[in-house]
Amino acid sequence: MSLAYIHLLSNHLPILGSLFGVLLLFIGYFKPSLQTAFSAYFLMVISGIGGFIAYFTGEAAEEHVEELPGISHNLIHLHEEMAENTLIFIFLLTAAALLGLWSQQAKWEKAKQIQLFVMVVGIIAFILFAFTGYLGGHIRHGG
């Protein structure tokens, strides 16, 4: 299995994981449940890990497709630039979700504020992940 294939497998995880993580966290905010919040934070951590895998296998994916006919080098560059900007939110989402997990387990009095913060970070991260994926999808599936 090549790194390019791993890139294609892992790039959906941050998009879908952050979306479902935010939705679960939203549900957990209005209907508090330790299991719901834990599941949301855990899903966001997994999303962050998937994002790191997608990011760090992107170069191999680029090398795999850049010489194929009909591939736009400008689109590859745009996708790569967007991925570099998104990396900040991959890290931020993962760190915020770990903080949220910790705050829930420790029953901090600021756990609700942290949950709101993680929701906001998750929404922004989802938008960035989805747009980065959208650009990446156009590299091979249309352009």
N, CA, C and O atoms as a MOPAC input file, in Angstrom:
PM7 MOZYME 1SCF
protein

 N      0.85700 1    -1.17800 1     0.00000 1
 C      0.00000 1     0.00000 1     0.00000 1
 C      0.90100 1     1.23900 1     0.00000 1
 O      1.78100 1     1.37300 1     0.85000 1
 N      0.67700 1     2.12800 1    -0.94600 1
 C      1.51200 1     3.31600 1    -1.07400 1
 C      1.00700 1     4.44400 1    -0.17200 1
 O     -0.13000 1     4.43400 1     0.29800 1
 N      1.89000 1     5.40700 1     0.04900 1
 C      1.49700 1     6.58100 1     0.83800 1
 C      0.40900 1     7.38800 1     0.13400 1
 O     -0.42200 1     8.01900 1     0.78700 1
 N      0.41500 1     7.36800 1    -1.19500 1
 C     -0.63900 1     8.07000 1    -1.94200 1
 C     -1.99900 1     7.44900 1    -1.64000 1
 O     -2.99000 1     8.16200 1    -1.48100 1
 N     -2.04600 1     6.13100 1    -1.56100 1
 C     -3.29800 1     5.44100 1    -1.24500 1
 C     -3.73300 1     5.75600 1     0.19100 1
 O     -4.91600 1     5.96800 1     0.45400 1
 N     -2.78500 1     5.78400 1     1.09900 1
 C     -3.09700 1     6.14200 1     2.49300 1
 C     -3.63500 1     7.56900 1     2.55900 1
 O     -4.53100 1     7.86200 1     3.35100 1
 N     -3.08800 1     8.45500 1     1.72500 1
 C     -3.59200 1     9.83600 1     1.67200 1
 C     -5.06100 1     9.85000 1     1.25300 1
 O     -5.87900 1    10.55000 1     1.85100 1
 N     -5.38400 1     9.07800 1     0.23100 1
 C     -6.76800 1     9.03000 1    -0.24700 1
 C     -7.71000 1     8.41700 1     0.78700 1
 O     -8.87000 1     8.81800 1     0.88500 1
 N     -7.22200 1     7.46400 1     1.54500 1
 C     -8.05700 1     6.85000 1     2.58600 1
 C     -8.24800 1     7.77700 1     3.78600 1
 O     -9.33700 1     7.85400 1     4.35400 1
 N     -7.19500 1     8.46900 1     4.16000 1
 C     -7.24000 1     9.24700 1     5.40500 1
 C     -7.85100 1    10.63200 1     5.24000 1
 O     -8.24800 1    11.23800 1     6.23600 1
 N     -7.94100 1    11.15200 1     4.02800 1
 C     -8.38000 1    12.54300 1     3.89600 1
 C     -9.86300 1    12.75500 1     4.18200 1
 O    -10.28900 1    13.89100 1     4.39100 1
 N    -10.64500 1    11.70300 1     4.19400 1
 C    -12.06400 1    11.84900 1     4.52000 1
 C    -12.31000 1    11.88900 1     6.03100 1
 O    -13.31800 1    12.42400 1     6.49200 1
 N    -11.39100 1    11.32500 1     6.78000 1
 C    -11.55900 1    11.23400 1     8.23800 1
 C    -11.67600 1    12.60100 1     8.91700 1
 O    -12.59200 1    12.78800 1     9.71800 1
 N    -10.79600 1    13.56300 1     8.63700 1
 C    -10.95900 1    14.85900 1     9.31600 1
 C    -12.22700 1    15.59700 1     8.91200 1
 O    -12.80500 1    16.32500 1     9.71900 1
 N    -12.65800 1    15.41700 1     7.68200 1
 C    -13.86600 1    16.11000 1     7.21800 1
 C    -15.09500 1    15.56300 1     7.93500 1
 O    -15.83500 1    16.30400 1     8.58300 1
 N    -15.29800 1    14.26200 1     7.80900 1
 C    -16.49600 1    13.64900 1     8.40900 1
 C    -16.40500 1    13.60500 1     9.93000 1
 O    -17.40000 1    13.82600 1    10.62200 1
 N    -15.22300 1    13.32200 1    10.44600 1
 C    -15.05700 1    13.24000 1    11.89900 1
 C    -15.30900 1    14.56400 1    12.59400 1
 O    -15.94400 1    14.60900 1    13.64800 1
 N    -14.80500 1    15.65600 1    11.99500 1
 C    -15.04500 1    16.96500 1    12.62800 1
 C    -16.52200 1    17.34600 1    12.53800 1
 O    -17.07600 1    17.91700 1    13.47700 1
 N    -17.15700 1    17.03200 1    11.41100 1
 C    -18.58600 1    17.33100 1    11.27000 1
 C    -19.40500 1    16.57700 1    12.32000 1
 O    -20.19300 1    17.18600 1    13.04400 1
 N    -19.22500 1    15.27200 1    12.40400 1
 C    -19.99500 1    14.48400 1    13.36600 1
 C    -19.58400 1    14.78900 1    14.80500 1
 O    -20.40900 1    14.71900 1    15.71600 1
 N    -18.31700 1    15.12500 1    15.01000 1
 C    -17.86400 1    15.51700 1    16.34700 1
 C    -18.55100 1    16.78600 1    16.82400 1
 O    -18.99300 1    16.86600 1    17.97000 1
 N    -18.64100 1    17.77700 1    15.94300 1
 C    -19.32300 1    19.03200 1    16.29700 1
 C    -20.79700 1    18.77400 1    16.56400 1
 O    -21.35800 1    19.29400 1    17.52900 1
 N    -21.42500 1    17.96900 1    15.70800 1
 C    -22.84900 1    17.66700 1    15.92000 1
 C    -23.07500 1    16.96300 1    17.25600 1
 O    -24.01200 1    17.29400 1    17.98300 1
 N    -22.22800 1    16.00200 1    17.57800 1
 C    -22.35200 1    15.31500 1    18.87500 1
 C    -22.11600 1    16.27100 1    20.04200 1
 O    -22.82800 1    16.22900 1    21.04600 1
 N    -21.11700 1    17.12500 1    19.90000 1
 C    -20.81900 1    18.08400 1    20.96100 1
 C    -21.97400 1    19.06100 1    21.14800 1
 O    -22.28900 1    19.44800 1    22.27400 1
 N    -22.59700 1    19.45500 1    20.06000 1
 C    -23.76600 1    20.33500 1    20.11300 1
 C    -24.90900 1    19.64800 1    20.86000 1
 O    -25.54700 1    20.25300 1    21.72200 1
 N    -25.16000 1    18.39600 1    20.52900 1
 C    -26.19800 1    17.62900 1    21.23200 1
 C    -25.85200 1    17.52300 1    22.71200 1
 O    -26.70700 1    17.71700 1    23.57700 1
 N    -24.59300 1    17.21500 1    22.99300 1
 C    -24.15000 1    17.08200 1    24.38200 1
 C    -24.19200 1    18.37500 1    25.16500 1
 O    -24.29600 1    18.35700 1    26.39200 1
 N    -24.11200 1    19.50200 1    24.46700 1
 C    -24.17200 1    20.79400 1    25.15000 1
 C    -25.57000 1    21.05400 1    25.69300 1
 O    -25.72300 1    21.57100 1    26.80000 1
 N    -26.58200 1    20.70100 1    24.92200 1
 C    -27.96000 1    20.96700 1    25.33400 1
 C    -28.60900 1    19.80500 1    26.06200 1
 O    -29.61300 1    19.98200 1    26.75200 1
 N    -28.04600 1    18.63500 1    25.91400 1
 C    -28.52600 1    17.47400 1    26.65300 1
 C    -27.29400 1    16.79100 1    27.25000 1
 O    -26.80600 1    15.78800 1    26.72900 1
 N    -26.79900 1    17.36400 1    28.36600 1
 C    -25.52000 1    16.91700 1    28.91000 1
 C    -25.46300 1    15.41500 1    29.18900 1
 O    -26.34700 1    14.82700 1    29.81200 1
 N    -24.39300 1    14.84100 1    28.70000 1
 C    -24.12800 1    13.42900 1    28.90700 1
 C    -22.63000 1    13.23200 1    28.78100 1
 O    -22.02400 1    13.64300 1    27.79200 1
 N    -22.03800 1    12.60800 1    29.77300 1
 C    -20.60000 1    12.37300 1    29.73900 1
 C    -20.21700 1    11.51200 1    28.53600 1
 O    -19.17100 1    11.73000 1    27.92300 1
 N    -21.06100 1    10.53500 1    28.19700 1
 C    -20.75500 1     9.65800 1    27.06600 1
 C    -20.81200 1    10.41300 1    25.73600 1
 O    -19.98700 1    10.18000 1    24.85200 1
 N    -21.77500 1    11.30800 1    25.59700 1
 C    -21.89100 1    12.07800 1    24.35700 1
 C    -20.69100 1    12.98600 1    24.18300 1
 O    -20.08700 1    13.01900 1    23.11100 1
 N    -20.34100 1    13.72300 1    25.22400 1
 C    -19.18800 1    14.62100 1    25.14700 1
 C    -17.91100 1    13.82400 1    24.91500 1
 O    -17.08200 1    14.21100 1    24.09100 1
 N    -17.74400 1    12.72100 1    25.62900 1
 C    -16.55700 1    11.88900 1    25.45300 1
 C    -16.46500 1    11.39500 1    24.00900 1
 O    -15.39500 1    11.44300 1    23.40200 1
 N    -17.57800 1    10.92500 1    23.46500 1
 C    -17.60100 1    10.42600 1    22.08200 1
 C    -17.25000 1    11.53000 1    21.09500 1
 O    -16.50300 1    11.29800 1    20.14400 1
 N    -17.78000 1    12.72500 1    21.31300 1
 C    -17.49900 1    13.85300 1    20.42300 1
 C    -16.02000 1    14.22400 1    20.46800 1
 O    -15.38800 1    14.38900 1    19.42500 1
 N    -15.47500 1    14.35300 1    21.66200 1
 C    -14.06600 1    14.70900 1    21.79500 1
 C    -13.16400 1    13.61800 1    21.20300 1
 O    -12.18200 1    13.91500 1    20.52200 1
 N    -13.50600 1    12.37600 1    21.46700 1
 C    -12.72100 1    11.26300 1    20.94500 1
 C    -12.74700 1    11.26800 1    19.41600 1
 O    -11.72100 1    11.04800 1    18.77300 1
 N    -13.91200 1    11.51700 1    18.84400 1
 C    -14.05000 1    11.58200 1    17.39100 1
 C    -13.21900 1    12.72800 1    16.81800 1
 O    -12.62500 1    12.59100 1    15.74900 1
 N    -13.17700 1    13.84000 1    17.51500 1
 C    -12.36800 1    14.96500 1    17.04900 1
 C    -10.87100 1    14.67400 1    17.14400 1
 O    -10.10600 1    15.09700 1    16.27800 1
 N    -10.45000 1    13.96400 1    18.17800 1
 C     -9.04400 1    13.56800 1    18.27700 1
 C     -8.68700 1    12.63800 1    17.12200 1
 O     -7.64400 1    12.80100 1    16.48900 1
 N     -9.54700 1    11.67100 1    16.85100 1
 C     -9.32600 1    10.75700 1    15.73100 1
 C     -9.30200 1    11.54300 1    14.41500 1
 O     -8.50500 1    11.24200 1    13.52700 1
 N    -10.16900 1    12.54000 1    14.29200 1
 C    -10.17800 1    13.38900 1    13.09900 1
 C     -8.84800 1    14.11700 1    12.93900 1
 O     -8.30300 1    14.21400 1    11.84000 1
 N     -8.34400 1    14.61900 1    14.04400 1
 C     -7.04900 1    15.30600 1    14.00900 1
 C     -5.92800 1    14.37300 1    13.58500 1
 O     -5.06200 1    14.75000 1    12.79700 1
 N     -5.94700 1    13.16400 1    14.10500 1
 C     -4.93300 1    12.18100 1    13.70900 1
 C     -5.06000 1    11.88100 1    12.21200 1
 O     -4.05800 1    11.80600 1    11.50100 1
 N     -6.29100 1    11.71100 1    11.74400 1
 C     -6.51400 1    11.50600 1    10.31100 1
 C     -6.02600 1    12.68700 1     9.48700 1
 O     -5.47900 1    12.51100 1     8.39800 1
 N     -6.22500 1    13.88700 1    10.00900 1
 C     -5.74000 1    15.08600 1     9.32700 1
 C     -4.22700 1    15.11900 1     9.23400 1
 O     -3.67200 1    15.47900 1     8.19500 1
 N     -3.55500 1    14.74300 1    10.31700 1
 C     -2.09400 1    14.68400 1    10.29200 1
 C     -1.61700 1    13.64600 1     9.27800 1
 O     -0.67300 1    13.89600 1     8.52900 1
 N     -2.26500 1    12.49400 1     9.25500 1
 C     -1.88900 1    11.44700 1     8.29600 1
 C     -2.10100 1    11.95100 1     6.86800 1
 O     -1.23300 1    11.77800 1     6.01200 1
 N     -3.25300 1    12.57200 1     6.61100 1
 C     -3.52700 1    13.09900 1     5.26800 1
 C     -2.49600 1    14.15200 1     4.88100 1
 O     -2.00700 1    14.16800 1     3.75100 1
 N     -2.17100 1    15.02600 1     5.82200 1
 C     -1.20700 1    16.09200 1     5.51900 1
 C      0.17200 1    15.52300 1     5.19000 1
 O      0.79200 1    15.90100 1     4.19600 1
 N      0.63700 1    14.61400 1     6.03700 1
 C      1.99800 1    14.12000 1     5.87400 1
 C      2.14700 1    13.05700 1     4.78200 1
 O      3.26800 1    12.65000 1     4.47600 1
 N      1.06000 1    12.60700 1     4.20100 1
 C      1.13300 1    11.72200 1     3.03800 1
 C      0.80000 1    12.46600 1     1.74900 1
 O      0.80700 1    11.87500 1     0.66900 1
 N      0.51400 1    13.74100 1     1.85900 1
 C      0.14300 1    14.54100 1     0.69500 1
 C      1.24600 1    14.67200 1    -0.33400 1
 O      0.97700 1    14.65900 1    -1.53500 1
 N      2.46800 1    14.79500 1     0.11200 1
 C      3.59300 1    14.92400 1    -0.82600 1
 C      3.72700 1    13.67100 1    -1.68700 1
 O      3.97200 1    13.76400 1    -2.89000 1
 N      3.56800 1    12.50700 1    -1.07400 1
 C      3.63500 1    11.25100 1    -1.83100 1
 C      2.48400 1    11.16500 1    -2.83800 1
 O      2.66300 1    10.67800 1    -3.95400 1
 N      1.30900 1    11.63900 1    -2.43800 1
 C      0.17100 1    11.64100 1    -3.35800 1
 C      0.44000 1    12.58500 1    -4.52900 1
 O      0.10200 1    12.28400 1    -5.67400 1
 N      1.04300 1    13.71600 1    -4.22800 1
 C      1.37600 1    14.66700 1    -5.30100 1
 C      2.35100 1    14.04000 1    -6.29800 1
 O      2.15100 1    14.13600 1    -7.50800 1
 N      3.39400 1    13.40500 1    -5.79200 1
 C      4.37100 1    12.76400 1    -6.67600 1
 C      3.73200 1    11.67400 1    -7.53000 1
 O      4.15400 1    11.43100 1    -8.66000 1
 N      2.72400 1    11.02900 1    -6.98500 1
 C      2.04800 1     9.94600 1    -7.69400 1
 C      1.20900 1    10.45000 1    -8.86700 1
 O      1.10900 1     9.77100 1    -9.88900 1
 N      0.60800 1    11.62500 1    -8.73400 1
 C     -0.32100 1    12.09800 1    -9.76800 1
 C      0.20300 1    13.23300 1   -10.63400 1
 O     -0.37800 1    13.50800 1   -11.68400 1
 N      1.27200 1    13.89900 1   -10.23500 1
 C      1.65800 1    15.13000 1   -10.92800 1
 C      2.06200 1    14.93000 1   -12.39000 1
 O      1.99300 1    15.87700 1   -13.17300 1
 N      2.47600 1    13.74100 1   -12.77000 1
 C      2.86300 1    13.50300 1   -14.16500 1
 C      1.76200 1    12.84600 1   -14.99200 1
 O      1.95500 1    12.57400 1   -16.17600 1
 N      0.61300 1    12.59200 1   -14.37900 1
 C     -0.49000 1    11.99700 1   -15.12100 1
 C     -1.09600 1    13.02900 1   -16.07000 1
 O     -1.11200 1    14.22000 1   -15.76000 1
 N     -1.59000 1    12.58400 1   -17.21500 1
 C     -2.19600 1    13.54200 1   -18.14600 1
 C     -3.47400 1    14.15900 1   -17.56900 1
 O     -4.25700 1    13.49600 1   -16.88900 1
 N     -3.65500 1    15.43300 1   -17.85900 1
 C     -4.86700 1    16.12600 1   -17.43500 1
 C     -4.84500 1    16.63400 1   -16.00400 1
 O     -5.86000 1    17.12600 1   -15.51000 1
 N     -3.70700 1    16.52500 1   -15.32900 1
 C     -3.59700 1    16.98000 1   -13.94400 1
 C     -3.11000 1    18.43000 1   -13.93200 1
 O     -2.11500 1    18.76400 1   -14.57400 1
 N     -3.80800 1    19.27100 1   -13.20900 1
 C     -3.46900 1    20.68800 1   -13.12200 1
 C     -2.46200 1    20.91500 1   -11.99100 1
 O     -2.74500 1    20.64800 1   -10.82300 1
 N     -1.28900 1    21.41100 1   -12.36400 1
 C     -0.27700 1    21.71900 1   -11.35000 1
 C     -0.70200 1    22.90700 1   -10.49100 1
 O     -0.35800 1    22.98600 1    -9.31200 1
 N     -1.44900 1    23.82400 1   -11.08900 1
 C     -1.95700 1    24.96100 1   -10.32100 1
 C     -2.92800 1    24.49800 1    -9.23500 1
 O     -2.90500 1    25.01400 1    -8.11700 1
 N     -3.77700 1    23.52600 1    -9.56300 1
 C     -4.73500 1    23.00100 1    -8.60500 1
 C     -4.02900 1    22.22200 1    -7.49500 1
 O     -4.42000 1    22.29500 1    -6.33000 1
 N     -2.99100 1    21.48200 1    -7.86500 1
 C     -2.19400 1    20.77100 1    -6.85100 1
 C     -1.58200 1    21.78600 1    -5.89200 1
 O     -1.61400 1    21.60300 1    -4.67500 1
 N     -1.02300 1    22.85800 1    -6.45300 1
 C     -0.39200 1    23.88900 1    -5.61700 1
 C     -1.41800 1    24.56100 1    -4.69800 1
 O     -1.14200 1    24.79200 1    -3.52000 1
 N     -2.58500 1    24.87100 1    -5.23100 1
 C     -3.64500 1    25.49000 1    -4.43200 1
 C     -4.07900 1    24.56500 1    -3.29400 1
 O     -4.26100 1    25.00800 1    -2.16000 1
 N     -4.24200 1    23.27800 1    -3.60700 1
 C     -4.61500 1    22.28500 1    -2.59000 1
 C     -3.52500 1    22.19400 1    -1.52200 1
 O     -3.81900 1    22.13300 1    -0.32800 1
 N     -2.28400 1    22.18500 1    -1.95400 1
 C     -1.15800 1    22.09400 1    -1.01800 1
 C     -1.09100 1    23.32000 1    -0.10600 1
 O     -0.86000 1    23.19000 1     1.09700 1
 N     -1.29200 1    24.50400 1    -0.67500 1
 C     -1.28600 1    25.73700 1     0.12600 1
 C     -2.42000 1    25.73200 1     1.15100 1
 O     -2.23000 1    26.11400 1     2.30500 1
 N     -3.58700 1    25.29900 1     0.71900 1
 C     -4.73400 1    25.23400 1     1.63000 1
 C     -4.46900 1    24.22600 1     2.73800 1
 O     -4.81400 1    24.47000 1     3.89400 1
 N     -3.86200 1    23.09900 1     2.39700 1
 C     -3.54100 1    22.07700 1     3.39900 1
 C     -2.55200 1    22.62400 1     4.43100 1
 O     -2.66600 1    22.32100 1     5.61800 1
 N     -1.58800 1    23.42200 1     3.98500 1
 C     -0.62700 1    24.01400 1     4.92400 1
 C     -1.32800 1    24.95000 1     5.89900 1
 O     -1.01100 1    24.95500 1     7.08800 1
 N     -2.27500 1    25.74000 1     5.40700 1
 C     -3.04200 1    26.62600 1     6.29300 1
 C     -3.95100 1    25.83000 1     7.22400 1
 O     -4.14300 1    26.20600 1     8.38000 1
 N     -4.49900 1    24.75000 1     6.72900 1
 C     -5.41000 1    23.91700 1     7.51000 1
 C     -4.68000 1    23.16700 1     8.61200 1
 O     -5.28300 1    22.81700 1     9.62700 1
 N     -3.39000 1    22.91600 1     8.42500 1
 C     -2.60400 1    22.18700 1     9.42300 1
 C     -2.69700 1    22.83800 1    10.80100 1
 O     -2.69600 1    22.14000 1    11.81600 1
 N     -2.77700 1    24.15200 1    10.84600 1
 C     -2.91200 1    24.86800 1    12.12400 1
 C     -4.18400 1    24.41400 1    12.83500 1
 O     -4.17400 1    24.18900 1    14.04500 1
 N     -5.27600 1    24.27900 1    12.08500 1
 C     -6.53100 1    23.87900 1    12.70400 1
 C     -6.59100 1    22.38500 1    12.99200 1
 O     -7.33700 1    21.95400 1    13.87100 1
 N     -5.82000 1    21.59900 1    12.26800 1
 C     -5.71200 1    20.17700 1    12.61900 1
 C     -5.11500 1    20.07500 1    14.01400 1
 O     -5.62500 1    19.35500 1    14.87200 1
 N     -4.02400 1    20.80800 1    14.22800 1
 C     -3.37500 1    20.80700 1    15.53500 1
 C     -4.28600 1    21.40100 1    16.59800 1
 O     -4.42400 1    20.83300 1    17.68200 1
 N     -4.91100 1    22.53900 1    16.30200 1
 C     -5.77400 1    23.21600 1    17.27100 1
 C     -6.97000 1    22.35600 1    17.65900 1
 O     -7.31400 1    22.26700 1    18.83800 1
 N     -7.60600 1    21.72100 1    16.67600 1
 C     -8.75300 1    20.86500 1    16.97000 1
 C     -8.34700 1    19.68300 1    17.84500 1
 O     -9.04500 1    19.34500 1    18.80100 1
 N     -7.22500 1    19.06000 1    17.52000 1
 C     -6.75700 1    17.91600 1    18.30400 1
 C     -6.44800 1    18.34300 1    19.73800 1
 O     -6.86100 1    17.67800 1    20.68800 1
 N     -5.72700 1    19.44300 1    19.89400 1
 C     -5.37200 1    19.92800 1    21.23200 1
 C     -6.62200 1    20.34300 1    22.01200 1
 O     -6.74900 1    20.02200 1    23.19400 1
 N     -7.53800 1    21.04900 1    21.36100 1
 C     -8.76800 1    21.49600 1    22.03400 1
 C     -9.62100 1    20.30100 1    22.45200 1
 O    -10.19300 1    20.29800 1    23.54200 1
 N     -9.70900 1    19.29100 1    21.59400 1
 C    -10.49300 1    18.09800 1    21.93800 1
 C     -9.85700 1    17.34600 1    23.10100 1
 O    -10.56500 1    16.83000 1    23.96600 1
 N     -8.53300 1    17.28000 1    23.13100 1
 C     -7.85700 1    16.64200 1    24.27500 1
 C     -8.11300 1    17.43000 1    25.56000 1
 O     -8.32900 1    16.84000 1    26.61900 1
 N     -8.08900 1    18.75800 1    25.46800 1
 C     -8.41800 1    19.59800 1    26.62400 1
 C     -9.86200 1    19.35800 1    27.05100 1
 O    -10.15200 1    19.27700 1    28.24500 1
 N    -10.76600 1    19.24600 1    26.08300 1
 C    -12.16400 1    18.96300 1    26.39600 1
 C    -12.33800 1    17.62400 1    27.08400 1
 O    -13.08100 1    17.50900 1    28.05800 1
 N    -11.64400 1    16.60600 1    26.57300 1
 C    -11.68400 1    15.28800 1    27.22500 1
 C    -11.23000 1    15.38700 1    28.67300 1
 O    -11.86100 1    14.84800 1    29.58300 1
 N    -10.13100 1    16.08200 1    28.86100 1
 C     -9.57300 1    16.22500 1    30.19800 1
 C    -10.53000 1    16.99900 1    31.11100 1
 O    -10.72500 1    16.62700 1    32.26800 1
 N    -11.12100 1    18.06600 1    30.59000 1
 C    -12.02900 1    18.87200 1    31.41300 1
 C    -13.27800 1    18.08800 1    31.80500 1
 O    -13.79600 1    18.25800 1    32.90800 1
 N    -13.76000 1    17.23600 1    30.91400 1
 C    -14.92900 1    16.40400 1    31.22600 1
 C    -14.59000 1    15.37400 1    32.30700 1
 O    -15.33500 1    15.18800 1    33.26800 1
 N    -13.45100 1    14.71700 1    32.12300 1
 C    -13.05400 1    13.68000 1    33.07700 1
 C    -12.75800 1    14.26500 1    34.45600 1
 O    -13.07700 1    13.66000 1    35.47900 1
 N    -12.14300 1    15.45500 1    34.47000 1
 C    -11.78700 1    16.09600 1    35.73600 1
 C    -12.95300 1    16.88100 1    36.33600 1
 O    -12.86300 1    17.38400 1    37.45500 1
 N    -14.05500 1    16.97900 1    35.57400 1
 C    -15.24700 1    17.71100 1    35.99900 1
 C    -14.92400 1    19.15500 1    36.38200 1
 O    -15.34800 1    19.65400 1    37.42500 1
 N    -14.15400 1    19.81300 1    35.49800 1
 C    -13.82400 1    21.21700 1    35.70500 1
 C    -15.08400 1    22.05500 1    35.63200 1
 O    -16.01900 1    21.72500 1    34.90200 1
 N    -15.10500 1    23.13500 1    36.38700 1
 C    -16.26300 1    24.01700 1    36.34100 1
 C    -16.31600 1    24.80700 1    35.02900 1
 O    -17.37300 1    25.32700 1    34.67300 1
 N    -15.21200 1    24.90400 1    34.31400 1
 C    -15.16200 1    25.60100 1    33.01800 1
 C    -15.37400 1    24.62900 1    31.84300 1
 O    -15.12700 1    25.00000 1    30.69600 1
 N    -15.81800 1    23.41700 1    32.10400 1
 C    -15.98100 1    22.41200 1    31.04700 1
 C    -16.96600 1    22.86800 1    29.97000 1
 O    -16.76000 1    22.58200 1    28.79100 1
 N    -18.02300 1    23.56700 1    30.35400 1
 C    -19.00900 1    24.04100 1    29.36500 1
 C    -18.40500 1    25.10400 1    28.44200 1
 O    -18.67600 1    25.10700 1    27.24100 1
 N    -17.59400 1    26.00100 1    28.99400 1
 C    -16.94800 1    27.01700 1    28.16500 1
 C    -15.93800 1    26.37200 1    27.21800 1
 O    -15.80500 1    26.77800 1    26.06400 1
 N    -15.23400 1    25.36600 1    27.71900 1
 C    -14.29800 1    24.64100 1    26.86100 1
 C    -15.06000 1    23.92600 1    25.76100 1
 O    -14.59900 1    23.86600 1    24.62100 1
 N    -16.21600 1    23.38600 1    26.09100 1
 C    -17.04000 1    22.69800 1    25.09400 1
 C    -17.46600 1    23.67400 1    23.99600 1
 O    -17.43300 1    23.32300 1    22.81700 1
 N    -17.86200 1    24.88200 1    24.36300 1
 C    -18.21100 1    25.90700 1    23.37100 1
 C    -17.01300 1    26.25000 1    22.48500 1
 O    -17.14100 1    26.36800 1    21.26600 1
 N    -15.85400 1    26.40700 1    23.11400 1
 C    -14.63200 1    26.70800 1    22.37000 1
 C    -14.32200 1    25.60300 1    21.36700 1
 O    -13.98100 1    25.88300 1    20.21700 1
 N    -14.43800 1    24.35100 1    21.79900 1
 C    -14.15700 1    23.22100 1    20.91600 1
 C    -15.17100 1    23.17300 1    19.77300 1
 O    -14.81600 1    22.83000 1    18.64500 1
 N    -16.42900 1    23.51300 1    20.05600 1
 C    -17.42900 1    23.55400 1    18.98200 1
 C    -17.06000 1    24.59100 1    17.93000 1
 O    -17.14800 1    24.31500 1    16.73400 1
 N    -16.65200 1    25.77300 1    18.35600 1
 C    -16.27100 1    26.83100 1    17.41700 1
 C    -15.05500 1    26.40500 1    16.59800 1
 O    -15.03700 1    26.54900 1    15.37500 1
 N    -14.04000 1    25.88100 1    17.28400 1
 C    -12.84700 1    25.39300 1    16.58100 1
 C    -13.23400 1    24.27700 1    15.61700 1
 O    -12.73000 1    24.22000 1    14.49500 1
 N    -14.12200 1    23.39500 1    16.05000 1
 C    -14.55800 1    22.28000 1    15.20900 1
 C    -15.29000 1    22.74700 1    13.96200 1
 O    -15.10200 1    22.18000 1    12.88600 1
 N    -16.11900 1    23.76900 1    14.09300 1
 C    -16.84500 1    24.30100 1    12.93400 1
 C    -15.87200 1    24.91500 1    11.93300 1
 O    -15.96100 1    24.65600 1    10.73300 1
 N    -14.94700 1    25.72600 1    12.43100 1
 C    -13.95000 1    26.34200 1    11.54800 1
 C    -13.08500 1    25.25800 1    10.90500 1
 O    -12.80800 1    25.30600 1     9.70600 1
 N    -12.66400 1    24.28400 1    11.71000 1
 C    -11.83700 1    23.19800 1    11.18100 1
 C    -12.59000 1    22.41800 1    10.11500 1
 O    -12.02100 1    22.09000 1     9.07300 1
 N    -13.85900 1    22.11500 1    10.35600 1
 C    -14.64500 1    21.39000 1     9.35800 1
 C    -14.69000 1    22.15100 1     8.03800 1
 O    -14.50400 1    21.56000 1     6.97500 1
 N    -14.93400 1    23.45000 1     8.09900 1
 C    -15.00300 1    24.25600 1     6.88300 1
 C    -13.66700 1    24.20200 1     6.14100 1
 O    -13.63500 1    24.02100 1     4.92300 1
 N    -12.58100 1    24.35600 1     6.86700 1
 C    -11.25600 1    24.29900 1     6.23800 1
 C    -10.94800 1    22.91400 1     5.68700 1
 O    -10.42400 1    22.78700 1     4.58000 1
 N    -11.27200 1    21.86700 1     6.46100 1
 C    -11.04000 1    20.49700 1     6.00300 1
 C    -11.85200 1    20.22000 1     4.73700 1
 O    -11.34400 1    19.64700 1     3.77300 1
 N    -13.11600 1    20.63300 1     4.75500 1
 C    -13.99600 1    20.36200 1     3.61700 1
 C    -13.51800 1    21.10400 1     2.36600 1
 O    -13.53700 1    20.54100 1     1.27100 1
 N    -13.09800 1    22.34400 1     2.51600 1
 C    -12.63300 1    23.10000 1     1.35000 1
 C    -11.31700 1    22.52800 1     0.82000 1
 O    -11.11500 1    22.44900 1    -0.39200 1
 N    -10.43400 1    22.13200 1     1.72200 1
 C     -9.18000 1    21.50800 1     1.30200 1
 C     -9.47100 1    20.20700 1     0.55200 1
 O     -8.86300 1    19.93000 1    -0.48100 1
 N    -10.39500 1    19.42000 1     1.07500 1
 C    -10.79000 1    18.18300 1     0.40400 1
 C    -11.45800 1    18.44300 1    -0.93600 1
 O    -11.25500 1    17.70100 1    -1.89600 1
 N    -12.24800 1    19.49100 1    -0.99200 1
 C    -12.90500 1    19.87300 1    -2.24900 1
 C    -11.85900 1    20.17900 1    -3.32100 1
 O    -11.96200 1    19.71400 1    -4.45600 1
 N    -10.86100 1    20.96200 1    -2.94900 1
 C     -9.78500 1    21.27600 1    -3.89500 1
 C     -9.02600 1    20.01900 1    -4.30100 1
 O     -8.69900 1    19.83200 1    -5.47300 1
 N     -8.74900 1    19.16300 1    -3.32900 1
 C     -8.04500 1    17.91600 1    -3.62800 1
 C     -8.84400 1    16.99700 1    -4.53100 1
 O     -8.28000 1    16.32300 1    -5.39400 1
 N    -10.14000 1    16.96700 1    -4.34100 1
 C    -10.99400 1    16.12500 1    -5.17800 1
 C    -10.98600 1    16.56400 1    -6.62700 1
 O    -11.13500 1    15.73700 1    -7.52700 1
 N    -10.81400 1    17.85100 1    -6.86400 1
 C    -10.79000 1    18.35000 1    -8.23400 1
 C     -9.49400 1    18.01100 1    -8.96100 1
 O     -9.44100 1    18.06400 1   -10.18900 1
 N     -8.45700 1    17.66600 1    -8.21800 1
 C     -7.18400 1    17.31900 1    -8.86200 1
 C     -7.36300 1    16.13900 1    -9.80100 1
 O     -6.84800 1    16.13500 1   -10.91900 1
 N     -8.09100 1    15.15200 1    -9.34100 1
 C     -8.22100 1    13.92200 1   -10.12400 1
 C     -9.61200 1    13.72300 1   -10.71200 1
 O     -9.77200 1    13.00600 1   -11.70000 1
 N    -10.61000 1    14.34700 1   -10.11400 1
 C    -12.01000 1    14.09300 1   -10.51300 1
 C    -12.63000 1    15.23000 1   -11.30200 1
 O    -13.85500 1    15.30800 1   -11.40300 1
 N    -11.84300 1    16.08600 1   -11.84500 1
 C    -12.38600 1    17.20600 1   -12.61900 1
 C    -11.61500 1    18.44700 1   -12.29000 1
 O    -10.94200 1    18.50100 1   -11.26100 1
 N    -11.69000 1    19.41300 1   -13.10500 1
 C    -10.86200 1    20.51000 1   -12.76300 1
 C    -11.16400 1    21.81100 1   -13.31700 1
 O    -10.46100 1    22.78100 1   -13.03600 1

